[in-house]
């Protein structure tokens, strides 16, 4: 199984991949380029599973961001091969964790957190499913 994790945002999308059960940040792409760039990444990386982060409210109710993410996922499913598996995974607090992981010395952490957040999302999935 080759997994691509997606941390969807309205401006940027963070991507991470799995290599031997370790999540690695891959890249950050502008959301407006997602439908042109993701098919190429998925083909080049032989991705068969997409893990998409769903950010619900802390009480578990559906957030506006979760609704937007699911709409994005539906559009993605229309342009990608039909045999790709999609898994939704709770991504609450991944951006918070990513901000804490970034070295803040003179850097704007907002530029670096999206792919790290995707990596945290993916690693939490891998840890939960590895048995």
C-alpha positions as CSV (number, residue, x, y, z in Angstrom):
1,X,0.0,0.0,0.0
2,X,1.3,3.5,-0.9
3,X,-0.4,6.3,1.0
4,X,-0.7,10.0,0.3
5,X,-2.0,12.1,3.2
6,X,-3.7,15.4,2.4
7,X,-4.1,18.2,4.9
8,X,-6.6,20.3,2.9
9,X,-6.8,24.1,3.3
10,X,-8.6,26.7,1.3
11,X,-5.3,28.3,0.3
12,X,-2.7,25.5,0.7
13,X,-2.7,21.7,0.8
14,X,-0.1,19.8,2.8
15,X,1.0,16.5,1.5
16,X,2.9,13.6,3.1
17,X,3.7,10.1,2.0
18,X,4.4,6.8,3.8
19,X,7.7,5.0,3.3
20,X,8.0,1.7,5.3
21,X,5.5,2.8,7.9
22,X,7.1,6.2,8.5
23,X,5.3,9.4,7.5
24,X,7.4,12.0,5.6
25,X,6.3,15.5,4.6
26,X,6.2,15.7,0.9
27,X,5.2,19.2,-0.2
28,X,2.8,22.1,0.1
29,X,0.8,23.0,-3.0
30,X,-1.6,25.9,-3.6
31,X,-5.2,24.7,-3.4
32,X,-6.0,26.3,-6.8
33,X,-3.4,23.9,-8.4
34,X,-4.6,20.7,-6.7
35,X,-6.5,19.3,-9.5
36,X,-3.6,19.7,-12.0
37,X,-0.8,18.6,-9.7
38,X,-2.3,15.8,-7.6
39,X,-2.9,13.4,-10.5
40,X,0.7,13.7,-11.5
41,X,2.0,13.1,-7.9
42,X,-0.3,10.2,-7.5
43,X,0.8,8.6,-10.7
44,X,4.5,9.2,-10.1
45,X,4.4,7.9,-6.5
46,X,2.1,4.9,-7.4
47,X,-0.4,6.0,-4.7
48,X,-3.3,3.6,-4.1
49,X,-4.6,5.1,-0.9
50,X,-5.4,8.7,0.0
51,X,-5.7,9.6,3.6
52,X,-7.7,12.9,3.9
53,X,-7.7,14.8,7.1
54,X,-11.1,15.9,8.5
55,X,-11.1,18.7,11.0
56,X,-14.3,18.5,13.0
57,X,-15.0,20.7,16.0
58,X,-13.4,19.5,19.3
59,X,-16.8,18.2,20.4
60,X,-17.0,16.0,17.3
61,X,-19.6,18.0,15.4
62,X,-19.1,18.7,11.7
63,X,-17.2,21.9,11.0
64,X,-17.4,24.1,7.9
65,X,-13.8,23.0,7.1
66,X,-14.9,19.3,7.2
67,X,-17.7,20.1,4.8
68,X,-15.3,21.9,2.4
69,X,-12.8,19.0,2.7
70,X,-15.4,16.5,1.8
71,X,-16.5,18.6,-1.2
72,X,-12.8,18.7,-2.3
73,X,-12.6,14.9,-1.9
74,X,-15.6,14.3,-4.1
75,X,-14.1,16.5,-6.8
76,X,-10.8,14.6,-6.5
77,X,-12.6,11.3,-6.8
78,X,-14.0,12.4,-10.1
79,X,-10.6,13.1,-11.7
80,X,-8.5,10.3,-10.2
81,X,-8.5,6.6,-11.0
82,X,-11.5,4.8,-9.6
83,X,-9.4,2.1,-7.8
84,X,-7.9,4.6,-5.3
85,X,-9.1,4.0,-1.8
86,X,-10.0,7.1,0.3
87,X,-9.8,7.1,4.1
88,X,-11.0,10.0,6.3
89,X,-9.0,10.6,9.4
90,X,-9.4,13.0,12.3
91,X,-6.9,15.8,11.9
92,X,-7.9,17.9,14.9
93,X,-4.8,19.6,16.4
94,X,-2.4,18.5,13.7
95,X,-1.7,22.1,12.7
96,X,-1.2,23.0,16.4
97,X,1.3,20.1,16.7
98,X,3.0,21.1,13.5
99,X,3.5,24.7,14.7
100,X,5.1,23.4,17.8
101,X,7.5,21.2,15.8
102,X,8.7,24.0,13.5
103,X,11.8,26.0,14.5
104,X,10.5,29.5,15.0
105,X,13.9,31.3,14.8
106,X,13.2,34.1,12.3
107,X,10.8,32.0,10.3
108,X,7.1,32.3,9.7
109,X,5.8,28.9,10.8
110,X,2.7,29.3,8.6
111,X,4.9,28.7,5.6
112,X,6.1,25.3,6.9
113,X,3.3,23.7,8.8
114,X,1.0,22.2,6.2
115,X,3.1,19.3,5.0
116,X,4.3,18.7,8.6
117,X,0.6,18.6,9.7
118,X,0.0,16.1,6.9
119,X,2.9,14.0,8.2
120,X,1.5,14.1,11.7
121,X,-1.9,13.1,10.4
122,X,-0.4,10.2,8.4
123,X,1.8,9.0,11.3
124,X,-1.2,8.9,13.6
125,X,-3.1,6.7,11.1
126,X,-0.1,4.4,10.6
127,X,0.4,4.1,14.4
128,X,-3.3,3.3,14.9
129,X,-3.4,0.6,12.1
130,X,-0.1,-1.1,12.5
131,X,-0.4,-4.4,14.2
